[in-house]
Amino acid sequence: MIELSPQKLSATARKAFANAGWVFFDRIFRMATALLVGVWSARYLGPSQFGLLNFANVFPTVLMSLAGLGLANILITEIVRKGEYAENQLLGTAFILRLIAGAVSLFVIAVTIRLLYSDQPVLQAMVLFTSSVLVCQSVDVIDLHFQSRVKSRLSVVAKSVAFALSTLLRVYFLANHFSLLAFSSVVFVEATLSALILIFIYNREEGQHILHWRFNRALAIRLLRLSWPLMISEFFIFIYMRSDQFMLKELATDLELGKFSAALRLSEVWYFIATAITSSFYPTIVALKTQNEEAFQRAFRKLLSLLASISILIAVFITFSSSFLVNLLYGQQYTGVDNILVIHIWSAVFVFIGVGSSYWFILHDRQRLLLLKTIAGATVNILLNLILIPRYGAIGTSIATLLAQMMSAYFMNYFIKEARPVFFAQSAALVDVVKLTFLKDLLQRSR
């Protein structure tokens, strides 16, 4: 059994916050850079072409969960617990599984776009470029290894360098008026660079080498048995988070798609905070679960309260500043995006507490409940989109997204008896926000 003294726990918490800090740095760097280059791109391309560029990302995004096989949290848990399999077997097996899944996913996309858009060769090429990430993401098992060691700074270095270089390429394309196809190719460049730099850092910093990885057939079967509900669940999450853009293109216009895509850039950009905080504390939470259930429940409640507080602060800020931000960043040609943004940003509250609570299901071996919850959310989202998009366009899509997230991440936990502890913990966290509990605790600790 893992023993965590108060001093050890405090040191571990500080390490987790430092780890989260590196992830924050990466995302803030990306946000600041993407804000400048992304807005420049949006203005240069215009709403219609900008919407088409974002549409090319829909296909790989939807299949990313299948290519990843839902192995991320499972692999981190297995590494932290140090079970019967060596780490080189865990990493090697996960890498091969993801590589095969990524290649199959890329093939499926290639066939699909060939059938659906046979008269649009440029769009086909764009989708193939953006879908290259499905193969390159197999190398992200190195990132998961760093996360399990609470050493995300190494992944941040690799991905930040790749992002910086690809951003310079985007700027070059903008300055020299390159075509839409060139901009989609940058995704391929960034994914390839990121994979190569991750491998280089792993080989150098860890004193190991990917050639030492080994594939284990029995382990592969075990990992797939544990992860398949998460894989399907993540697939449905992407379905109802990205089907909006597909349905807007088919049921509305490219203009509505472009406006919705612009709103998403200001809304979903905050989601990384939930992932950074939760993933940084996950190794500690696994240890607490092993040692003391009561301590685990307290830590879980505090995590949800923190996530709820941050998400609501973000939603309030964006609600009151949406018009100013949209006019400043996008200009008059994106009129109406602020109304879309005001609705969509409140989905972040349920995304945050949903991300935070997802680990509860994994640690209690309730992955199948996550699948059920996600299917419910996807169903609600698609049905509401069919009703609302023809009449309200992008605003209708934002309403559908908000209600679907609310159902999947929160209310379904009440309807499923086994998940009610999560519903009550989430509700208590929301009450904590109203009572300013997190702020009061922070002030008391600072004295």
C-alpha positions in Angstrom: 0.0 0.0 0.0 1.2 3.5 -0.8 1.8 5.7 2.3 1.5 9.4 1.9 2.4 11.5 4.9 1.2 15.1 5.1 4.6 16.3 4.2 4.9 13.9 1.2 1.4 14.8 0.1 2.2 18.5 0.2 5.4 18.0 -1.8 3.4 15.9 -4.3 0.7 18.6 -4.6 3.4 21.3 -5.2 4.9 19.1 -7.9 1.4 18.6 -9.5 0.8 22.4 -9.5 4.2 22.9 -11.1 3.4 20.2 -13.7 0.1 22.0 -14.4 2.0 25.2 -14.7 4.0 23.8 -17.6 0.8 22.7 -19.4 -0.7 26.2 -18.7 2.4 27.8 -20.2 2.1 25.6 -23.3 -1.6 26.4 -23.8 -1.2 30.1 -23.1 1.6 30.3 -25.5 -0.6 28.6 -28.1 -3.5 30.8 -27.2 -1.6 34.0 -27.6 0.0 32.9 -30.9 -3.2 31.4 -32.3 -5.0 34.5 -31.4 -2.8 36.6 -33.6 -2.2 34.2 -36.4 -5.7 32.7 -36.2 -7.4 36.1 -36.4 -5.1 37.0 -39.3 -6.1 33.8 -41.0 -9.8 34.4 -40.4 -9.6 37.9 -41.9 -7.5 36.7 -44.8 -9.6 33.8 -45.7 -13.0 35.2 -44.9 -15.9 33.4 -43.2 -16.6 30.9 -46.0 -13.0 29.7 -46.6 -12.3 29.9 -42.9 -15.2 27.6 -42.3 -14.0 25.2 -45.0 -10.5 25.1 -43.4 -12.1 24.2 -40.0 -14.4 21.7 -41.7 -11.3 19.8 -42.9 -10.4 19.2 -39.3 -13.7 17.6 -38.4 -12.9 14.2 -39.9 -9.6 13.5 -38.0 -11.1 15.0 -34.8 -14.0 12.7 -34.8 -11.8 9.6 -35.4 -9.1 10.8 -33.0 -10.7 8.9 -30.1 -10.8 5.6 -32.1 -7.2 6.1 -33.2 -6.2 6.7 -29.6 -8.2 3.6 -28.5 -9.1 5.3 -25.1 -5.8 4.2 -23.8 -4.6 7.5 -22.3 -5.9 7.3 -18.7 -5.6 3.5 -18.6 -2.0 3.6 -19.6 -1.2 6.3 -17.0 -3.0 4.3 -14.3 -1.1 1.1 -15.2 2.3 2.9 -15.1 1.6 4.6 -11.7 0.3 1.4 -10.2 3.4 -0.6 -11.4 1.7 -3.9 -11.9 2.9 -7.1 -13.5 4.0 -5.5 -16.8 7.2 -3.6 -17.3 7.0 0.0 -18.6 8.8 -0.8 -21.8 6.0 -3.4 -22.5 3.3 -0.9 -21.6 4.7 1.8 -23.9 5.6 -0.6 -26.7 2.2 -2.3 -26.7 0.3 0.9 -26.5 2.4 2.4 -29.3 1.8 -0.5 -31.7 -1.9 -0.6 -31.0 -2.3 3.2 -31.6 -0.2 3.0 -34.7 -2.4 0.4 -36.3 -5.6 2.2 -35.2 -4.3 5.4 -36.6 -3.4 3.9 -40.0 -6.8 2.2 -40.2 -8.6 5.5 -39.3 -6.7 7.4 -42.0 -7.6 4.8 -44.6 -11.3 5.0 -43.6 -11.2 8.8 -43.9 -9.5 8.6 -47.3 -12.3 6.3 -48.6 -15.0 8.3 -47.1 -14.0 11.7 -48.5 -13.4 10.1 -51.9 -17.1 8.9 -51.9 -18.6 12.0 -50.4 -16.6 14.7 -52.1 -15.4 13.2 -55.3 -16.0 16.5 -57.1 -13.8 18.5 -54.6 -10.2 17.4 -55.0 -8.8 20.3 -53.0 -11.1 19.4 -50.0 -9.9 15.8 -50.3 -6.3 16.8 -50.1 -7.0 19.2 -47.2 -8.7 16.4 -45.2 -5.8 14.0 -45.8 -3.3 16.6 -44.6 -5.2 17.2 -41.4 -5.8 13.5 -40.9 -2.1 12.8 -40.7 -2.3 13.5 -37.0 -4.1 10.1 -36.5 -0.9 8.2 -37.3 1.5 10.6 -35.6 -0.5 10.5 -32.3 0.8 7.0 -31.7 4.0 8.7 -30.4 2.0 10.5 -27.8 2.5 7.4 -25.5 5.7 9.2 -24.6 3.6 12.2 -23.5 1.5 9.8 -21.3 4.8 8.4 -19.9 5.9 12.0 -18.9 2.4 12.7 -17.4 2.7 9.6 -15.2 6.0 10.9 -13.9 4.5 14.4 -13.4 7.1 15.7 -16.0 4.9 17.4 -18.5 7.5 20.0 -19.1 9.3 17.6 -21.4 6.2 17.2 -23.5 5.6 20.9 -23.5 9.1 21.6 -24.8 8.6 19.2 -27.7 5.1 20.3 -28.7 5.9 24.0 -28.2 8.9 23.9 -30.5 6.8 22.1 -33.2 4.0 24.5 -32.8 6.3 27.5 -33.0 7.9 26.3 -36.2 4.6 25.5 -37.8 3.3 28.9 -36.8 6.2 30.5 -38.6 5.2 28.5 -41.7 1.6 29.8 -41.3 2.8 33.4 -41.1 5.0 32.8 -44.2 1.9 31.5 -46.1 -0.2 34.4 -45.0 2.4 37.0 -46.0 2.9 35.4 -49.4 -0.9 34.7 -50.1 -0.7 31.0 -50.3 -3.7 28.9 -51.1 -6.2 27.2 -48.7 -4.5 23.8 -49.3 -1.2 25.2 -48.1 -2.7 26.2 -44.7 -4.1 22.7 -44.2 -0.7 21.1 -44.9 0.7 22.9 -41.8 -1.2 20.4 -39.6 0.8 17.6 -41.1 4.1 19.5 -40.6 3.3 20.2 -36.9 2.2 16.6 -36.1 5.4 15.2 -37.7 7.7 17.6 -36.0 6.0 17.0 -32.6 6.4 13.2 -32.9 10.1 13.4 -33.9 11.0 15.9 -31.1 9.2 13.8 -28.5 11.2 10.7 -29.5 14.4 12.7 -29.3 13.7 14.0 -25.8 12.6 10.6 -24.5 15.7 9.0 -25.8 17.9 11.7 -24.4 16.3 12.7 -21.1 15.0 9.3 -19.9 18.2 7.3 -20.7 16.0 4.9 -22.7 15.2 4.3 -26.3 12.0 3.5 -28.1 13.9 0.5 -29.7 13.7 -1.0 -26.2 10.0 -1.1 -26.3 8.3 -4.5 -26.6 4.9 -5.6 -27.8 3.0 -8.0 -25.5 0.0 -9.7 -27.0 -1.6 -10.6 -23.6 -1.1 -7.1 -22.5 -2.6 -5.8 -25.7 -5.8 -7.8 -25.1 -6.0 -6.6 -21.5 -5.5 -2.9 -22.4 -8.2 -3.2 -25.1 -10.6 -4.9 -22.7 -10.2 -2.0 -20.2 -10.2 0.8 -22.7 -12.9 0.0 -25.3 -15.7 1.7 -23.3 -13.5 4.8 -23.0 -12.7 4.7 -26.7 -16.4 4.5 -27.7 -17.2 7.2 -25.1 -14.6 9.5 -26.5 -15.8 8.9 -30.0 -19.3 10.0 -29.1 -18.0 13.0 -27.3 -16.3 14.1 -30.5 -19.4 13.2 -32.4 -21.5 15.7 -30.5 -18.8 18.3 -30.2 -17.8 18.2 -33.9 -21.0 17.0 -35.6 -22.2 20.5 -35.1 -19.9 21.8 -37.8 -20.8 19.0 -40.2 -24.5 19.5 -39.7 -24.2 23.3 -40.0 -22.5 22.8 -43.4 -25.2 20.4 -44.6 -28.3 22.1 -43.0 -27.3 25.8 -43.1 -24.6 27.7 -45.0 -20.8 28.1 -45.1 -21.3 31.5 -43.6 -23.0 30.1 -40.5 -20.3 27.4 -40.3 -17.6 30.1 -40.4 -19.3 32.2 -37.6 -19.7 29.1 -35.4 -16.1 28.1 -36.0 -15.0 31.6 -35.0 -17.0 31.4 -31.8 -15.5 28.0 -31.0 -12.0 29.4 -31.1 -13.0 31.8 -28.2 -15.0 29.2 -26.3 -13.2 25.8 -26.5 -9.8 27.4 -26.1 -10.4 27.3 -22.3 -11.0 23.6 -22.1 -7.3 22.8 -21.7 -7.4 24.2 -18.2 -9.7 21.4 -17.0 -7.4 18.8 -18.6 -4.2 20.4 -17.3 -5.4 20.5 -13.7 -7.1 17.1 -13.7 -4.2 15.2 -15.4 -1.6 16.8 -13.2 -3.4 15.6 -10.0 -4.4 12.2 -11.4 -1.3 10.3 -10.2 -1.8 11.8 -6.7 -5.5 10.8 -6.8 -4.6 7.3 -7.8 -2.3 7.1 -4.7 -5.0 8.5 -2.4 -7.6 6.0 -3.7 -5.1 3.2 -2.9 -4.5 4.5 0.6 -7.6 6.1 2.0 -11.1 6.3 0.5 -12.2 9.2 2.7 -9.1 11.2 1.7 -9.8 10.4 -1.9 -13.4 11.7 -1.7 -12.2 14.9 -0.1 -9.6 15.5 -2.8 -12.2 14.6 -5.5 -14.6 17.2 -4.0 -11.9 19.9 -3.9 -10.9 19.2 -7.5 -14.5 19.6 -8.7 -14.9 22.8 -6.7 -11.8 24.2 -8.3 -12.9 23.3 -11.8 -16.4 24.6 -11.3 -15.1 27.9 -9.9 -12.7 28.5 -12.8 -15.2 27.5 -15.5 -17.9 29.8 -14.1 -15.5 32.7 -13.8 -14.5 32.2 -17.5 -18.2 32.0 -18.6 -19.1 35.2 -16.8 -16.1 37.0 -18.2 -16.8 36.0 -21.8 -20.5 36.7 -21.4 -19.9 40.3 -20.5 -17.0 40.9 -23.0 -18.2 38.9 -26.0 -19.1 41.8 -28.2 -15.9 43.7 -27.5 -13.8 40.6 -28.1 -15.5 39.6 -31.4 -15.3 43.1 -32.8 -11.7 43.5 -31.8 -10.5 40.2 -33.1 -12.7 39.4 -36.1 -14.2 42.7 -37.3 -17.6 43.5 -38.8 -17.7 40.6 -41.3 -18.2 38.3 -38.2 -21.3 40.2 -36.9 -23.4 37.9 -34.8 -20.6 35.7 -33.5 -20.9 37.3 -30.0 -24.5 35.9 -29.6 -23.3 32.5 -30.5 -20.4 32.8 -28.1 -22.5 33.9 -25.1 -24.5 30.7 -25.3 -21.7 28.3 -26.1 -19.3 29.4 -23.4 -21.6 28.1 -20.6 -21.0 24.6 -22.0 -17.5 25.0 -20.4 -19.0 24.6 -16.9 -20.2 21.1 -17.7 -17.2 20.2 -19.7 -14.9 21.1 -16.7 -16.8 19.1 -14.1 -17.3 16.3 -16.6 -13.5 16.1 -17.2 -12.8 16.2 -13.5 -15.3 13.5 -12.7 -14.3 11.1 -15.5 -11.4 9.8 -13.4 -13.9 8.6 -10.7 -15.4 6.2 -13.3 -12.0 4.9 -14.3 -10.8 4.3 -10.7 -14.0 2.6 -9.8 -14.0 0.5 -13.0 -17.1 2.1 -14.3 -15.9 3.0 -17.8 -19.1 1.6 -19.3 -21.2 4.2 -17.5 -19.1 6.9 -19.3 -20.1 5.3 -22.5 -23.8 5.3 -21.6 -23.6 9.0 -20.5 -21.8 10.0 -23.7 -24.3 8.2 -26.0 -27.1 10.1 -24.3 -25.3 13.4 -24.8 -24.6 12.7 -28.4 -28.2 11.7 -29.1 -29.6 14.8 -27.4 -27.2 17.0 -29.4 -27.9 15.5 -32.8 -31.7 15.6 -32.3 -31.6 19.2 -31.1 -29.4 20.2 -34.0 -31.8 18.7 -36.5 -34.6 20.8 -34.9 -32.7 24.0 -34.3 -30.2 24.5 -37.1 -32.7 24.9 -40.0 -34.4 27.7 -38.0 -31.7 29.3 -35.9 -28.4 28.3 -37.6 -25.3 28.6 -35.5 -27.2 29.9 -32.5 -29.4 26.8 -32.5 -26.2 24.7 -32.6 -24.9 26.5 -29.5 -28.1 25.8 -27.6 -27.9 22.1 -28.6 -24.3 21.9 -27.4 -25.1 23.5 -24.1 -28.1 21.2 -23.3 -26.2 18.1 -24.5 -23.2 18.8 -22.3 -25.5 19.5 -19.3 -27.3 16.1 -19.9 -24.1 14.0 -20.4 -21.8 15.5 -17.9 -24.2 16.3 -15.1 -27.9 15.1 -15.1 -27.1 11.6 -16.4 -25.1 11.0 -13.2 -28.4 11.3 -11.3 -30.3 9.0 -13.5 -27.7 6.3 -13.3 -27.8 4.9 -9.8 -24.2 3.9 -9.6 -23.1 7.4 -10.7 -25.1 9.3 -8.1 -22.1 9.9 -5.8 -20.6 11.9 -8.7 -23.8 13.9 -9.2 -23.9 14.8 -5.5 -20.2 15.7 -5.6 -20.7 17.9 -8.7 -23.7 19.6 -7.1 -21.8 20.2 -3.9 -19.0 21.8 -6.1 -21.5 24.1 -7.8 -22.9 25.1 -4.4 -19.3 25.8 -3.3 -19.0 28.3 -6.1 -22.1 30.1 -4.9 -20.7 30.1 -1.3 -17.3 31.2 -2.6 -15.8 28.3 -0.6 -12.7 27.9 -2.8 -11.9 31.7 -2.5 -12.4 31.6 1.3 -10.1 28.5 1.6 -7.5 30.3 -0.5 -7.6 33.4 1.7 -7.3 31.4 4.9 -4.2 29.6 3.6 -2.6 32.8 2.6 -2.8 34.2 6.1 
